[in-house]
Amino acid sequence: MSWLGAGIGAGIGMVVGGPVGAAIGAWLGSSVSGGSVSNRSGIIGIHDQQAAQTTFFVALFSMLAKMAKADGKVTSEEADVVNHFAKNMLHLDAEDRKAAKDIFTNALDDEYSVYDYADQYRQITRNHQMQEMIYRLLFSVAFSDKQLHPAEDKILKEIPARLGLDDSYYNILMDEFRGQSTDMNGCYEILGCTPESTDTEVKKAYRKLCMEYHPDKIGSKGLPDGFLKFAQEQMQQINESYSSIMASRK
């Protein structure tokens, strides 16, 4: 049974409606013969233990679909980014990748917007690491063809608030994806500090982030295995920002 299928089949528990529930219902209706389990009401019962991963899975691939089609078409480069993430970062097996593809395809033409998915995701799963990963992946899709369409840029500017992220993430990731080095202000933003913060406050913020992105911490939250690589990348950025700040203060 697939990762998504296990989440739905684990039993009753958390009830998901709205765009995420409708997306799960559409996936079930298109993947199960006869469509007898199709969910027309958009409400799905998900076991609490599986809720975070299932919600992440559905919301993520639905939002990636919305970003891919923001300029009116889905390019091969955009599809490649999504496929690479599913196979090489989340390490999904063939069945899970088929589910991800179905969810992605269904979301291209459904009635919901990327903001609808983001709003519901924030309500259901208040996990900063997952929110940040979704935002980074939206950037990856937007920049996959080396051109940033105005419609894509609009989503990137507005989506942080809907996901529960600080607006500063837009500038940080924009510099990163455009190949520009992060300046000192960006280093402070990554740590959640300001140039006026004391050394003690900077160290405290740094240690807090280290705890959040520690591999053991990631595992304890029941996040997908692919998050380990993401956490390692984030830790590298956090360490570099902290080292730059402390070096500049000497």
N, C-alpha and C positions, 0 to 999 in steps of 0.2 A: 504494500500500500504506500502511496506517495506521502510526502511530508504534509501536503495540504489535505489529502484524504484522511490521514491519521488524525489531523486536527479536528476535522468535522466528525469523524467516526468515533472519537474518544468518548462521546456521551453528551448529555445535556449539561448545561452550565451557563457560561456567558452567552447572552443573546445579542447577536449583531444584526442590525438592520441597516437602513440607509444604503449608500453606494457600495460599501464593502460587502454587506449582506447580499445586495443585488448582484454583485460581481461573482460571488460564490455561487449563487443560484444559477446565474447564466452559465458558469463553468460546469456545474453539475448537469444542467439541462443539455449541454452540448457534448458532454463526455460519457454520459450513462445512456445505454440503449433504451429507447422508448421514452426517455425524458420523464419517467415516473417520479423522480425525486427532484424535479426542477422546482425551484423556489420562486414562485411568482410574487410572493409578498415581500421578498427582500429581507426576511428575518431567518437567521440560521443559529441553531444552538451549537456552541463550541465549548468544550471542556476548558475550565480555567487554565489548566496547565499548558494547554496548547494555544490559548488565545493570542498571546503576544506574537508567536511565530506565524500563526495563520494570518492574523491581521496585517502584520508586516509584509508577508508574502503577497497578499492580494492588493493591499494599498500601494506597495512599491511598484509592481509590474503594471498596475493601472495608471499610476502617475507617470511612469516612464512612457507609456503609450500616449498619454496626453501631450507630453513634451515632444515626443517624436513627430506627432502630427500637428504641432502648433503652427508650423509654416505651411500647412496644407498637404504635406506628403511625408511618407516615411522613407528615408533613404537607406541604402544598403549599409552605409557607415553606422547609422543609428541602430539598425538591427544587429550589426556586429557587436556593438558595445553592450547591448542587452544580453546577447547570447554569451559573450565572453564572461560577463558578470555571473550569469546563472551557472555556467559550467565550471569556470576556473576560480571564482571567488566564493560563491555559495556552495560549490561542489555538488550541485543537484544531479541526481541520477536521471536516466532517460525519461522515466515516468514523471518526475517532478518538472523537468524541463518542458515536457509536453503540456503539463498543467499551466506552467508559467506562460508558454506561448499562447495557449487558449485564452487565458485571462488578459494578456496583452492585446490580442486580436479583438476580443469582445469589447474591451474598453475604448478602442479606437473610435467606435461609433455609438457608444451608449449616451444616455441623456445627461450624465454628470460631467462636471468640470474637474480639472486638476485640483482646484481649491476645495471642492466638495470632498474629495478623497483626503486631502490634507487636513481639513477641519475635523473629519471623523477620526482620522488616525490619531490626531492629537488628543481627542477626547477619550479614546479607548486606551492608548498606550503612551503614557508620558515617560518616554525613555529617551534621554538626550542623545545617546550614542546612535540609536536607530534613526532619530530625526536628522542628525547630522549626516549620516550615511545616505539617506534618501536625497538630501539636498546636494551632496557631492555627486551622486549618480545622475541627478537631473542636469548638473553642469556637464558631466561627461557626455551625455546624449546631445545637449545643445551645441557643444564644441566639436562633436565627432566629425563633422564635415568641414571643419576649419572656418565656418562662417556662423556668425551669431545673428539670427533673424530677430527683428524687433519684437515679434510675438514671443519668441523664446526669452529674450531679455526681460520682457515684462513679467513673465512668470518667475524668472530668477529673482527679480527685485521684490515681488509681492509675496512669494511663497514662504520666506522665513517666518513672518509673523503668523502665518496659518499653521506652520509646523511647530511653532513655539521656540524658534531660534531668534537670537538677536540680529538686528538689521546689519550689524558689522560683518556678518558672515559673507554677505554679498561682495563687499570690497576685497575681503581676504581671499576668497576663492576666485574672484575675477582676476586678481593679480596673479594667482597661481596658474590658472588655466591660460592666461595670456603670456605666460613665461616670464613674468616680471618678479623680481625678488621682493620678498616681504620686507617693508621698512620697519623701523622701530615701533611706530604706532601699531602696525599690524601684529608685531610680537606681543605687545601689551594686550591687544584685543584677543589674541589666541588664548592668553592666560586669564583673561577677564579682569585685567588690572588697568591702571592708568599711569602715566609718568609721575603722577603725584603720590602713588602708592609707596609705602615704606618698603625697605628690604624685607622686613618681617612679613608684610602683607603679600608681597610677591612670592616669597617662599611658601607661604600658607596656600596660596592659590595654586602654585605649582604642585605641591604635595597632594592637594585635593584632586587635581586632574590625573596625577599618577595613579591614585587609588581607583578612580573611575575607569581608567583604561588598562588597568593591570589585567593580564590574561585570566587570572583566577577570578577576578571580579566579573569579567565578561561572561565566563562560563557559569558563574553562580546565578546569573540572570536568565539562564535558559535561552540565550541568543544563538542564532545559527553559527555553525563552525566557521563560516566565512568571515565572521566578525573578528576573528583573531587576527587575520591579516590587516583588516581595517584598523583595529586597535593598535597594532604595531606601527602602522603608518602615522596614525595620530600621535602616538608617543614620540616618534621621531621629530615631528613638527613641534610638539610641546617642549621637548628637550632642547631643540635648536633655538626656540624662542626664549626660553629661560636662560640659556647660556649667553645669547646675544644681549639680553637685558642686563644680566649681572656683569658681563664684561664691559658694557658701556658705563656702568656705575663706578668702576674702579678708577 
